[in-house]
Amino acid sequence: MEALSLSPFHLDVLKEIGNIGAGNAATALAKLIDKKVDMNVPQVRIMGFSEISDVLGGAETPVVGVLLGIHGDISGYTLFLLQESAAHILVNLLMGKDPYDKFEYNDMSISALKEVGNILTGSYLSSLSNLTGLSIMSGVPGIAIDMAGAILSVPAIDFAATTDVVLYIETEFIEGDESVIGGFFLVPDSASYTKLLKTLGAMC
Amino acid sequence: MIDNIIKVGMADLKHTLHPGTLTTLGLGSCVGIALYDTKTKIIGLAHIMLPWSAQTKNNANKAKFADTGIELLINNMTDSGASKSNIVAKLAGGAQMFSFSSVSDMLRVGERNVEATKEVLQKMRIPIISEDTGGNYGRTIEFYSADGRLMIKTIGHGISYI
């Protein structure tokens, strides 16, 4: 069977899903930190897996990655990434502190980071689910704080095995003078990838 | 003596004559395979992502896989004057970046990459003289032709030479 590939039409639908998802994410974030949060129109990009480690400032940039397994009508996982410095600002705001307060990794801050990743991922997933009609559930979040290249190798490997291209949604969240870039990857397994494209293709 | 630093990307491989340095940034579950000809000091580095080329249809890029990547790198090195019987190997990477109680095969790829790499090198009779593999953290590596040392840089786990 010939593998389905992403068409400009698929990309348009995914952009719309990205837009709505990012809007939901900004709203969720605003509730979390009890401040008004704006977002810029997200960039939805298809890129080669080899370019993947250049997102969010390069392969050696420290980032926080939150990974959630997904199941339901499609299975695989999602990965949400924030630059480590941005993640610290977010968690400080979440805890009612000054954004640039000293940040320490402990059970509390780690679980706050997981929760931020969990909630923002949920925003993208519910937009995907609402627009496609696919039922998508997510599992328990896992977290890694390390070099961007190393964390991004996880989705890169899965894309390298199946499609060689990566769907990446980048959103800029803005609160006052602070701006935070979040990166979102959806990594379906190969059967789910086909199913997803078919579903998107039927939406024209 | 001016050292040239050559960057090796994901699913990529390079080699260089002495003097030279090869580097790859942010290895996660991928494996960096560093080969060193002890006589000519020719060095080669492959950054592989997956274990076996036959397990995936999408296998045109040989540098993506342990089996085809190692073979190609050795061929490139011997074409430049290295001899297979003088080549030794050092390995880094193969981490599992996310840990879950129920780890699916999809996420266990680091371990499988290391296993496949070792199997291929053994078949080709290339001795593995040192390795820094596994764990749950990323590694940036630099490989020097002068003495075949491999530097491993991490966030939170220090710098080491193997």
Interface residues (C-beta under 8 A of the other chain):
Chain A: A3 F49 S50 I52 S53 G58 A59 E60 P62 G65 L67 G69 G76 Y77 V140 G142 I143 A144 I145 D146 M147 A148 G149 A150 I151 L152 S153 V154 A156 I157 D158 A160 A161 T162 T163 D164 D189
Chain B: G9 M10 A11 D12 L25 G26 L27 G28 S29 C30 M49 L50 T56 K57 N58 K64 A95 M97 F98 S99 F100 S104 M106 L107 V109 N136 Y137 G138 R139 T140 I155
